[in-house]
């Protein structure tokens, strides 16, 4: 089939800048397609049928939702089939005008072609002599403006989430139009306008499929552009930074009253073999406002399915505590086709919503291979699809084969099991499925449950929301709490004053302090328990004793308590952090659970569970065999061989920590500020892959918050950013973590402690200053070590990046995204940063492992 008669040239791009006017004036031509492969002759039967067809379409008045499909003729070669499709916000009169213009225009552009499409800003007209209009043309995508957006990563994330939300609104629309629009704020002065639509005759699943295909095509044309569009035979999507549609006419209906949503989202449902399913899922008796877009469960008898990236998966199990779904490809479970499924697509997931689980291995199945591979070492099976022999193998797809499909399987079905030569084993491995971990915004839901609400999802704002039992409940609840707190506080103060006055010396013996701690502990426990299904697994203290063999193997000691090595019932090794004492109302303990339980990243340690029984508190983490990074950073005169790591390994650790911090700052639905990045809090697995740990001092904030308020200093001396000590340097933000990271990698590259209480605070002895001087002199800052040129490049990168990160003024520091970019880029593209003016904490500060004031 011939290509579109569209040249995405600068002329077209300029013309498209004024495309899609909001007014209902004359329609604006955008593009057309002529097959140039099938023609009719003048005065033929087909031309007569076509004339009748176009006359019928141009006389369109008020038929179904701006959509009309019809055919004229009886004999297949001469049958003319046509379709008109108007944008969902158009009035019937405007739709009729656009189609009338199109029927006249199309005759001039392709006079004798049997297969034609013409596209305007507000309508589409197509006709063909074939039976299936959806096969008329391939899709086309293009950016409607050549201008780039600011903050492309944040913009692309907002665009993706908005389009995915609109996709769900369109397919679940209560009207007869599968159409949805949205206007969301990108900055205070810039609004993103988005539109999605598919033809009304499509089923819900078909509409969802074509819209997902269109959304998935946007990066091919429009990454970081201010406008873009994708047109398919039965759908189209578009976005701009100006209102190109009639927002009033196209806006979706108001949601049901809050009480109705409260009742609807309070329901849990059973789906297949799954029971008591609630947030973040929706389906059955739970409407789409009760769960995340993309987490709809479809119930068919004893089977629950979920659709991810156009692939249907059967849900084998749900672990709400760990936020894990076990799924398997439904097409590969078919009795008739099995692994010979005709749907040859990869098993992919939506990275904004899910992560693959651990202990998985990709199995590649290749289809349509030549006979030359029949006698190779590859596993071989026969599939009677298109008459080809198909080969499957768990390692790679030979170039001689036509199609390769990647399917994750559990690591227990690895290459050594022989599944590549046993079709039954192969099918079993696929049938057993694999784990995916869903990612949702738990901060809003946590607050919602604390205030006696139920969690839901705001499709307009693309974020979690909260529904209450009656309008205004939340406001009255907060007011009531405030009044009660004031009264209770006043009574408490008077009571304490009387007690102090009458019997000051007996205060401690009366157990006032103990009661306060009990109250605080109850608050902390209630706070954690209110997380409900969002909390990690809760262990009993007896479980903690069993897994640690009564705390037999001690791994380390800190101000918070001790860390012990343990083993779960499935022989999975863990590290158990036993907390000695809670500070205040247990803020550090709560912070650690609230922060890390919403993370899922290869460079962030995984919290497997926690224990909270009276005064007994513990956190259960994945075990890191190589311990913490500080063991591998030693003084130059140290003779220990344990602290000698290859430069490449150190560099990879630096990159991994940067990626982990970037994820905490930008990859989570809620921004997490760590505030205690140091070698002791960087753990290393078997392969020296770094994982950020210890979130006791962390703060949660919304991504839009650039500055956070903090009543005191938190962090470790030598790694604390200047603004944390003194607000004269600027506000505390995610850039404070950037400073700590800079000090960390400078310490790594210098192979010496970056801050020592015994070292004077003079400029000559200040470690970053010393590195900067050596860098400018071109000297080797690695004391007494001979390194090759490649290693020197890595070291220079770390030094330059470190110096950028420790700039005294926070706004002069790069973001962690930029840090990753610099580390992964060319060293010669990194400029030497300005010399940071000296910052050292005053001598009056007490040197301890951490200082944290709530």
Helices and strands as residue ranges (DSSP letters): H 10-16, E 29-34, H 45-58, G 64-66, E 67-72, G 76-78, E 80-86, H 92-109, E 116-120, E 123-128, G 133-135, E 140-142, H 152-171, E 178-185, E 191-198, H 204-217, H 219-222, E 228-232, E 235-240, H 247-250, H 258-266, E 269-271, E 274-277, G 288-290, E 298-300, E 303-308, E 311-319, E 324-329, G 331-333, G 338-340, E 354-356, E 360-367, G 371-373, E 380-385, E 388-393, E 403-410, G 411-413, G 415-417, G 419-421, H 423-431, E 434-438, H 442-450, E 454-458, E 463-467, H 473-503, G 504-506, H 512-529, G 532-534, E 537-539, H 541-547, E 554-558, E 561-567, E 573-579, H 587-596, E 607-613, E 616-622, G 629-632, H 647-662, I 663-667, E 671-673, G 679-681, E 682-684, E 690-692, E 699-701, E 714-715, H 722-725, G 727-729, H 735-750, G 763-765, H 767-777, H 789-805, G 810-812, H 816-824, G 827-829, E 851-852
